[in-house]
Amino acid sequence: MTDPVSGRERAALEAVLMVLDEPTSATDLAAGLNLTVAAVEELLLDLQRDYDGYTVKAPDLETGSDGPKHDVASSPRGFELRNVAGGWRIYSRAEFADVVGAFVLEGQTARLTQAALETLAVIAYRQPVSRARVSAIRGVNVDSVVRTLTQRGLIEDSGTDPESGAVLYRTTSYFLERMGIGSVAELPQLSPHLPGLEGIEEFYDAGRM
């Protein structure tokens, strides 16, 4: 049984969520608010349902004699509470991404180039991986692209290769946040669609010997 919480504690949690700049776990939120983890988890789900437009419970959580009860109070808010990258954070609702993007960027573009997306994909699926290996897989020099991805906070230094001493790269928690997943294990499997990838990597490895 979870601990009872007051409206003030719910409001306090909401206030903290509004200023977070990265996903934060229920455990950390509980410690900062001096509440139990169970109480915070209950409040988080309550706020999530509230933002999605439900007064008490989402339709799939409550049923009546004549079927599901929808208990819809109003239309969903323009923002939502998500649990991604190992923590909770408030985001603008995905359906308004174009509107928000146009307002924030004022006509500027923040999209990654095709080359950056391809390089990021290789790093995501081969991490930790060196720039040389990424270059071999893509067939082009990726030094400038790697710098761009690092500056964007999507990849980071993950140590060095014990054999070559080359810097290795991996994706960051910000990458997981932007992808809306909890870990790289949740990335879709691409092997069936990239039958030549292993051959390219084996050729590169043989060339280093």
Secondary structure, DSSP 8 states (H G I E B T S, - for coil): ------HHHHHHHHHHHHH-SS-B-HHHHHHHHT--HHHHHHHHHHHHHHHTTBSS--GGG-EETTEE---B-SS--SEEEEEETTEEEEEE-GGGHHHHHHHHHTT------HHHHHHHHHHHHH-SEEHHHHHHHHTS--HHHHHHHHHTTSEEEEEE-TTT--EEEEE-HHHHHHHT-SSGGGS---GGG-TTHHHHHHHHHHHH-
